[in-house]
C-alpha cells in the first residue's frame, strides 16, 4: 500500500544580510540540508515543492517577513502539509509567535520538522521539546538585545555617535573606526539660518515659508545600496526637529538624557536657550494665536498642566442639545483611545479652581509677608500691598488674569500643584525675581473629583460653602405643601394649583421629615458635594434623625 503524499516546503532565514551576496550562502546551506532530509523520507511519501521561501537579513523576533507570509498563505490554502526548517529558531525566536504559528498550522492540518533536532510537532513530546528549546532561544534573543542596549547607552555616555543617518549639518567621521561626527559647513549654515529665522519670527509657520522661499533643503543622504534620501523642501515638523535637536549644542541624546559629545557644536548656548524658551512659550499658545497675544479665551490652561503620568492636558469640547461643553483631557485619551487612568475634567470647573487657589495663595502670602526673602519693613510692606491687589484682581477677573502667572501645573489623584512664574510675579509687584520668597512660587492643595448628578465636580483644597438652589427650593416646597395638607387641603387641589403631579409632590413632601441638622446644612451650603436633589429623593431616608444623618453623610 502506497504512502499518502506529504507536500513539503523548505523555509530558511538569516538575521543579517552579511554574506548573502556570495554564490553559496547560509540560506543555500540550510536549503541543501533540508532538501537532503526530505529525500531521506521519500519512502514515507515526502515530496519537496520547488518554490523557495528565503528570508535574508530578517530578525526572528517578528513574524512580519515576506517569505514567511507567502509560506503561510500557501499553508492556509491547503497546498503544504509539512514545513521543513534547519533549526526551530529559523522559524521563530518568540514563544508567543510560536504559539500563533502552531495554532495556524494545526488549523490547516500542517506540521513542521527541524532537520538538526530530529523531532516534529505531530506528537505531544515534540511540542513539549519545542517549547523548551524556544524558551532558550527567546532568552538568548532578549539577553542579546539587553547587551546591545547597554552598549549603546554606555557609548553615548562617552559622547560617541552610534550610527544611523547623520543629522543636517554633520557627516560621519572619514575614519570608519571613529564613531564621531564632523561638521559639514555647507549644511551647518542652513542650521544656523533656521535658528536665526526662528529667533527673529518666533513662529514655525513663518520660518517654514521663509525657508522654502530661500531654497533651504533637508539633508541629502546616499545609502550604501545607492538609494538617495532627502534633499527636499523641509516641512514644519522637520524644522521643529532641527530646532529641538541637542546635537547642535554639542550634545548626544540618549532617550531623555543628554551627554557631552565628541563633535563640535554648531549653535552657541545663548541662541540655543533663547530658541528653546520661544518654542516652549509657543507650545502654550493655541494654534493660530500670535506670539505675545492674550491667553486663549476657550482654553487658557492649554499646555500648562499635566497629569501624574506627565501627559499634558489637552482642551477639547463636545456639543449637546445646542450647548458647547469644554473639557481638559489627558492627551493619551485623544491620541490613544480609552484609558481608565486618564483625566477628563470640566474646563470651567478646573479654571475656576485654579484661579481661586492662586488668588487665595497670593492673598495669604501678602498677609503673612511671605513675598521677599530678605528686605526692610518698608519694601516688604509695599510688595505685600501690591501682591494683595494682584490677588484681588484675580479673584474678580478669574483665570484670564491668573494664567500669565502659571509656569506649570500637575494634577494627581490626591494633590494639585501649581508652579508660578517668578519673572511675571516680580514684574507685577515691581521687584527683582531673585528676591522673591520661594514659598510664594509653589502652590500645593488637595485635589479630588466627585460625581455630582451627571456632572463631575472638582474639589481642590478646602470645600467652600455652596448652597444648592434645587435642594433649598425643594425643602421650602416640602414645608409649604405639608402645612397645607395638615390644614385640610387635599393633595389633588394642591397639585392642581401648583401644576405638578401628585406623585412628585408626595416625594418632595417627605423631605419635610429630614432632621434639623440636615436642613440647616443644606440651607448654608454645607451638605456633601455629591448630595443632589435627585440623589436625595432616591435614597428614601429612614424616619429616625440620627439614622438619616448617618446615611446621608452628616454624622460628623
C-alpha positions in Angstrom: 0.0 0.0 0.0 1.5 3.3 -1.0 2.1 6.1 1.5 0.0 9.3 1.3 1.7 12.2 -0.4 3.2 14.8 2.0 3.9 18.1 0.3 7.0 19.7 1.9 8.1 23.3 1.8 11.6 24.4 3.0 11.9 27.7 5.0 15.2 29.4 5.6 16.2 32.6 7.4 19.3 34.6 8.3 19.2 37.5 10.7 21.8 39.7 8.9 22.4 40.3 5.3 26.2 39.7 5.7 27.4 37.2 3.1 24.2 36.9 1.2 25.8 38.2 -2.0 28.1 35.1 -2.1 27.5 32.3 -4.6 26.8 29.8 -1.8 25.5 31.5 1.3 23.9 30.4 4.6 20.4 30.2 3.1 21.7 27.9 0.4 23.3 25.7 3.1 20.1 25.5 5.1 18.1 24.7 2.0 20.5 21.9 0.9 20.4 20.2 4.3 16.6 20.4 4.4 16.4 19.0 0.8 18.6 16.1 1.8 16.4 15.3 4.8 13.2 15.4 2.6 14.9 13.0 0.1 15.7 10.6 3.0 12.0 10.5 3.8 10.9 9.6 0.3 9.7 6.2 1.5 7.3 8.0 3.8 5.7 9.8 0.9 7.5 13.2 1.4 7.9 15.3 -1.7 9.7 18.7 -1.9 7.9 21.6 -3.5 10.1 23.6 -6.0 9.3 27.1 -4.5 11.9 28.6 -2.2 10.9 30.6 0.9 14.1 32.5 2.0 14.2 35.5 4.4 17.6 37.0 4.3 18.5 39.8 6.7 15.3 39.5 8.7 15.1 39.0 12.5 13.4 36.0 14.1 11.8 38.3 16.6 9.0 39.2 14.3 6.5 37.4 12.0 6.4 40.3 9.5 8.7 38.5 7.0 7.9 38.4 3.2 8.8 34.8 2.6 7.1 33.6 5.8 3.9 35.4 4.8 4.0 33.7 1.4 4.5 30.4 3.1 1.6 30.9 5.5 -0.7 31.9 2.6 0.1 28.6 0.8 -0.5 26.7 4.1 -3.9 28.4 4.6 -4.8 27.4 1.0 -4.1 23.7 1.8 -1.2 23.3 -0.6 1.5 22.4 2.0 1.5 19.5 4.5 4.9 19.9 6.1 7.3 22.8 6.8 11.0 21.8 7.0 13.5 24.1 8.7 17.1 23.7 9.6 16.6 24.7 13.2 13.5 25.8 15.0 14.9 29.3 15.7 15.0 29.8 11.9 11.2 29.8 12.1 10.8 32.0 15.2 12.6 33.0 18.4 9.5 34.1 20.3 7.3 31.8 22.4 4.3 34.0 21.7 4.9 33.9 18.0 5.5 30.1 18.1 2.1 29.6 19.8 0.4 31.6 17.0 2.2 29.6 14.3 1.4 26.2 15.8 -2.3 27.2 16.1 -2.3 28.4 12.5 -0.5 25.2 11.2 -2.8 22.9 13.2 -5.9 24.7 11.8 -4.6 24.0 8.3 -3.6 20.4 9.0 0.1 21.2 8.6 3.2 20.3 10.8 6.8 21.3 10.8 10.1 19.4 11.4 13.6 20.5 12.4 16.3 18.8 10.4 19.1 19.1 13.1 16.9 18.5 16.1 15.1 15.3 15.0 11.5 15.9 16.2 8.3 17.4 14.8 5.1 18.9 16.1 2.9 15.9 15.2 3.4 14.5 18.8 2.9 16.0 22.2 6.5 15.2 23.2 7.7 17.0 20.1 5.7 20.1 21.0 7.0 20.0 24.6 10.6 19.8 23.4 9.9 22.7 21.0 8.6 24.8 23.8 11.7 24.2 26.0 14.1 24.9 23.1 12.1 28.1 22.1 12.3 29.3 25.7 16.1 29.2 25.5 16.0 30.8 22.0 13.9 33.7 23.3 16.1 34.1 26.4 19.2 34.3 24.2 17.5 36.9 22.0 16.4 39.0 24.9 19.9 38.8 26.6 21.5 39.8 23.3 19.1 42.8 23.0 19.8 43.9 26.5 23.6 43.7 25.9 23.2 45.8 22.7 21.1 48.4 24.5 23.6 48.6 27.4 26.4 49.0 24.9 24.6 51.8 23.1 23.9 53.6 26.4 27.5 53.3 27.6 28.8 54.5 24.3 26.5 57.6 24.2 27.6 58.5 27.7 31.1 58.8 26.3 29.8 61.1 23.6 30.1 58.6 20.7 27.8 58.7 17.6 26.2 55.3 17.3 25.4 55.4 13.7 22.3 55.9 11.5 21.6 58.8 9.2 23.6 61.8 10.4 21.6 65.0 11.1 21.6 68.0 8.9 24.9 69.8 9.5 27.1 66.8 10.2 28.7 63.9 8.4 30.2 60.7 9.8 34.0 60.8 10.5 36.0 59.8 7.5 37.8 57.2 9.7 35.3 54.3 10.0 36.9 53.3 13.3 36.0 56.6 14.9 32.4 57.0 16.0 32.3 60.7 15.8 30.5 63.4 13.7 32.3 66.2 11.8 30.7 69.5 10.8 29.5 69.8 7.2 30.0 73.6 6.8 27.5 74.0 3.9 24.8 72.3 5.8 25.8 73.9 9.1 25.0 77.3 7.5 21.4 76.0 6.9 21.1 75.1 10.5 22.3 78.5 11.7 19.9 80.2 9.3 16.9 78.2 10.7 17.8 79.1 14.3 18.2 82.8 13.3 14.9 82.8 11.5 13.0 81.3 14.4 14.7 83.7 16.8 13.5 86.5 14.6 9.9 85.4 13.9 9.1 83.1 16.8 6.7 81.2 14.6 7.3 77.8 12.9 4.9 78.5 10.1 6.7 81.8 9.2 10.1 80.0 9.4 8.8 77.2 7.1 7.6 79.7 4.5 10.8 81.7 4.6 13.0 78.5 4.4 11.1 77.5 1.3 11.5 80.9 -0.2 15.2 80.8 0.4 15.5 77.3 -1.0 16.7 75.6 2.2 16.7 71.8 1.8 16.9 68.8 4.1 19.9 66.6 4.3 20.7 64.5 1.2 22.0 61.1 2.2 23.1 58.3 -0.1 23.0 54.8 1.4 25.4 52.0 0.7 22.8 50.4 -1.6 22.7 53.6 -3.7 19.3 54.7 -2.5 19.0 58.5 -2.1 17.1 60.1 0.7 16.3 63.8 1.4 17.4 66.9 -0.4 13.8 68.2 -0.4 12.0 71.3 0.9 11.7 71.0 4.7 8.4 70.6 6.4 7.3 72.3 9.6 7.9 69.1 11.5 11.4 68.7 10.1 12.3 72.3 11.1 11.0 71.7 14.6 13.1 68.6 14.9 16.2 70.6 13.9 15.4 73.4 16.4 15.0 70.9 19.3 17.9 68.6 18.5 20.6 69.0 21.2 23.2 67.6 18.9 23.7 71.2 17.6 24.8 72.2 21.1 27.5 69.6 21.0 25.4 67.0 23.0 24.5 63.4 22.4 20.9 62.4 23.4 20.0 59.0 24.8 16.3 58.8 25.5 15.6 61.7 27.8 19.2 62.4 28.9 21.9 64.2 27.1 25.7 63.8 27.4 28.6 65.9 26.1 29.5 64.7 22.6 32.9 64.4 20.9 31.7 66.6 18.0 31.8 70.4 17.6 28.6 72.4 18.3 27.0 74.5 15.5 24.8 76.7 17.7 26.1 78.7 20.7 24.5 78.3 24.1 22.8 81.7 24.2 20.9 81.3 20.9 20.0 77.7 21.8 18.5 78.7 25.2 16.5 81.6 23.6 15.1 79.4 20.8 14.1 76.7 23.3 12.3 79.3 25.5 10.4 80.6 22.5 9.4 77.1 21.5 8.1 76.3 24.9 6.2 79.6 25.1 4.7 78.9 21.6 3.5 75.4 22.7 1.2 77.0 25.3 -0.5 79.2 22.7 -3.5 78.0 20.8 -2.8 77.1 17.2 -3.1 80.2 15.1 -2.6 82.6 18.0 0.0 85.3 17.5 3.2 85.5 19.7 2.7 87.8 22.7 -1.1 87.6 22.3 -3.7 87.3 25.1 -4.4 83.9 26.6 -6.8 81.7 24.7 -10.3 82.5 25.9 -11.5 79.0 25.1 -8.6 77.1 26.7 -6.5 79.4 28.8 -4.8 76.5 30.6 -3.7 74.8 27.4 -0.1 73.4 27.6 0.3 74.4 31.3 -1.0 71.3 33.2 -0.1 67.6 33.0 -1.4 64.6 34.9 0.5 62.3 37.3 2.0 60.4 34.3 3.4 63.5 32.7 0.8 63.5 30.0 -0.4 67.0 29.1 -4.0 68.0 29.5 -5.4 68.9 26.1 -8.5 71.1 25.6 -11.5 69.5 23.8 -15.2 70.1 23.6 -18.5 68.5 22.6 -21.9 69.7 21.5 -25.1 68.5 23.2 -28.6 69.9 22.7 -27.1 73.0 21.1 -24.8 73.7 24.1 -21.0 73.5 24.0 -19.2 71.7 26.8 -15.5 72.3 27.3 -13.0 69.8 28.9 -9.4 69.3 29.6 -8.4 65.6 28.9 -5.2 63.7 29.2 -3.6 63.7 25.7 -3.5 59.9 25.5 -7.3 59.8 25.5 -7.2 61.9 22.4 -4.4 60.1 20.6 -4.7 56.6 22.0 -8.3 56.0 22.9 -9.8 54.7 26.2 -7.5 54.7 29.3 -9.0 54.4 32.8 -6.1 56.3 34.3 -6.7 59.4 32.1 -8.3 62.6 33.2 -11.4 64.2 31.7 -12.1 67.4 33.6 -14.8 70.1 33.0 -12.9 73.1 31.8 -14.8 75.8 33.7 -14.6 73.9 37.0 -10.8 73.5 36.6 -10.2 77.1 35.6 -12.3 78.5 38.4 -10.5 76.2 40.9 -7.0 77.1 39.7 -7.8 80.9 39.7 -9.3 80.7 43.2 -6.3 78.9 44.6 -3.8 81.3 43.0 -5.8 84.3 44.4 -6.1 82.7 47.8 -2.4 81.7 47.9 -1.2 85.2 46.9 -3.5 86.9 49.4 -2.3 84.7 52.2 1.4 85.3 51.3 0.6 89.0 51.3 -1.0 88.9 54.7 1.9 86.9 56.2 4.5 89.0 54.3 5.9 85.9 52.5 6.9 88.0 49.4 10.6 88.8 49.7 13.3 86.6 51.1 15.2 89.4 52.8 14.1 93.1 52.9 13.4 96.0 55.1 10.0 96.7 56.6 9.1 99.4 54.1 9.8 97.4 50.9 8.2 94.3 52.4 5.0 96.2 53.2 4.9 97.8 49.7 5.4 94.4 48.0 2.7 92.8 50.1 0.3 95.6 49.3 0.9 95.2 45.5 0.6 91.4 45.8 -2.7 91.7 47.7 -4.0 93.9 44.9 -2.9 91.3 42.3 -4.8 88.6 44.3 -7.9 90.7 44.4 -7.8 91.3 40.7 -7.5 87.6 40.0 -10.4 86.9 42.4 -12.5 89.4 40.4 -11.4 88.7 36.8 -10.8 84.9 37.1 -8.5 82.7 35.1 -7.7 85.2 32.3 -5.8 87.3 34.9 -4.1 84.3 36.5 -2.9 82.3 33.5 0.1 84.5 32.8 1.4 83.8 36.3 1.4 80.0 35.8 4.6 78.3 34.7 3.4 74.7 35.0 0.9 72.6 36.9 0.4 69.0 37.8 -2.8 67.1 38.7 -2.6 63.9 40.7 -5.2 61.6 42.3 -4.9 63.4 45.6 -2.9 66.7 45.1 -2.9 69.7 42.7 0.4 71.6 42.4 0.9 74.9 40.6 4.3 76.4 40.0 4.2 80.2 39.5 6.4 82.1 37.1 8.8 84.3 39.2 9.5 86.7 36.4 5.8 87.6 35.8 5.1 88.0 39.5 8.2 90.1 40.1 7.2 92.3 37.2 3.7 92.7 38.6 4.9 93.9 42.0 8.0 95.7 40.8 10.7 93.7 42.5 13.7 91.6 41.1 12.8 88.0 40.5 15.7 86.7 42.5 14.4 88.4 45.7 11.1 86.6 45.8 10.4 84.2 48.6 10.5 80.6 47.3 7.3 79.8 49.2 5.4 82.3 47.1 6.1 80.4 43.9 4.7 77.0 44.8 1.1 76.0 45.5 0.0 72.6 46.7 -3.5 71.7 47.7 -5.6 68.5 48.0 -7.4 67.5 44.8 -10.4 65.2 44.2 -13.1 64.7 41.6 -16.5 63.7 42.6 -19.6 62.9 40.5 -22.5 65.2 41.3 -25.5 64.1 39.4 -24.4 63.9 35.7 -21.5 66.3 36.2 -18.1 66.0 37.7 -17.2 68.4 40.5 -13.6 69.3 41.3 -12.8 69.5 45.0 -9.4 71.2 45.5 -8.3 72.5 48.8 -10.9 73.4 51.4 -14.5 73.0 50.4 -16.2 76.4 50.4 -20.0 76.6 51.3 -22.1 76.3 48.1 -25.8 76.4 48.6 -27.8 74.2 46.1 -30.8 76.2 44.9 -32.7 73.0 43.9 -32.3 71.5 47.3 -33.3 74.7 49.1 -36.4 75.1 46.8 -37.4 71.5 47.5 -37.2 72.0 51.2 -39.3 75.2 51.0 -41.9 73.5 48.9 -42.0 70.4 51.2 -42.6 72.7 54.2 -45.4 74.7 52.4 -47.2 71.7 51.0 -47.0 69.8 54.2 -48.6 72.7 56.1 -51.4 72.9 53.5 -52.1 69.2 53.9 -52.2 69.5 57.7 -54.7 72.4 57.3 -57.1 70.0 55.5 -56.4 70.9 51.8 -56.5 67.7 49.7 -53.3 66.8 47.8 -55.2 66.8 44.5 -56.1 70.5 45.0 -52.6 71.5 45.9 -51.2 69.6 42.9 -53.7 71.4 40.6 -52.8 74.8 41.9 -49.0 74.1 41.7 -49.4 72.5 38.2 -47.4 69.4 39.4 -48.2 65.7 39.7 -49.4 64.2 43.0 -46.6 61.6 42.8 -43.9 64.2 42.5 -45.4 66.3 45.3 -45.6 63.3 47.7 -42.0 62.6 47.1 -41.0 66.2 47.8 -43.1 66.4 51.0 -41.2 63.5 52.5 -38.2 65.9 52.8 -40.0 67.9 55.5 -39.2 65.0 57.8 -35.5 65.5 57.5 -33.6 66.3 60.7 -33.0 69.9 61.5 -29.2 69.3 61.2 -29.6 68.2 57.6 -31.9 71.1 56.7 -29.6 73.6 58.3 -26.6 72.2 56.4 -28.4 72.3 53.1 -29.6 75.9 53.6 -26.0 77.0 54.5 -24.4 75.0 51.6 -22.5 72.6 53.9 -24.1 69.4 52.5 -21.8 66.7 50.9 -20.9 67.8 47.4 -22.4 64.7 45.8 -25.8 65.2 47.5 -28.1 66.4 44.9 -31.9 66.6 44.9 -32.1 63.5 42.6 -29.7 61.6 44.9 -31.7 62.6 48.0 -35.0 61.5 46.5 -33.5 58.2 45.5 -32.2 57.3 49.0 -35.5 57.1 50.9 -34.1 58.3 54.3 -35.3 56.4 57.4 -37.6 58.2 60.0 -35.0 58.4 62.8 -33.0 61.6 62.5 -29.7 60.1 63.7 -30.1 57.3 61.1 -30.8 59.9 58.4 -27.6 61.8 59.3 -25.5 58.7 59.1 -27.0 57.6 55.8 -26.6 61.0 54.1 -23.1 61.8 55.4 -24.0 64.3 58.1 -23.0 62.2 61.1 -19.7 64.0 61.6 
